[in-house]
Amino acid sequence: MKLELVLEYSDAKIAKTILNSVLPDNGSHVSSVLKGNKITFRMEADNAGTLRNTADDLLACVKIAEEAAGLISGAVPDLDGDSLLE
């Protein structure tokens, strides 16, 4: 199974900052490409559960990087219902 996520930011500097913030956590599980103000993340797994866990981890790291960069503030709803704020 494969998943591709594309995140778009207001400018290339912010996109690069976010990408550099999450690179150490990705290891070999997620590949990424930065083009201008867009980051494309690609991940692959043998099953849906593993792919979902990888995507959840990545998005949690992105959220923290965005908060640290001042892009978002306040409480963000838990969209997947697992009680973790991600």
Secondary structure as the mmCIF struct_conf table of DSSP 4:
data_model
#
loop_
_struct_conf.conf_type_id
_struct_conf.id
_struct_conf.beg_label_comp_id
_struct_conf.beg_label_asym_id
_struct_conf.beg_label_seq_id
_struct_conf.end_label_comp_id
_struct_conf.end_label_asym_id
_struct_conf.end_label_seq_id
STRN STRN1 LYS A 2 GLU A 8
BEND BEND1 SER A 10 ASP A 11
HELX_RH_AL_P HELX_RH_AL_P1 ALA A 12 ASN A 26
TURN_TY1_P TURN_TY1_P1 GLY A 27 HIS A 29
STRN STRN2 VAL A 30 LYS A 35
TURN_TY1_P TURN_TY1_P2 GLY A 36 ASN A 37
STRN STRN3 LYS A 38 GLU A 44
BEND BEND2 ASP A 46 ASN A 47
HELX_RH_AL_P HELX_RH_AL_P2 ALA A 48 ALA A 68
TURN_TY1_P TURN_TY1_P3 ALA A 69 GLY A 70
BEND BEND3 LEU A 71 LEU A 71
BEND BEND4 GLY A 74 GLY A 74
TURN_TY1_P TURN_TY1_P4 LEU A 79 ASP A 80
BEND BEND5 GLY A 81 LEU A 84
#
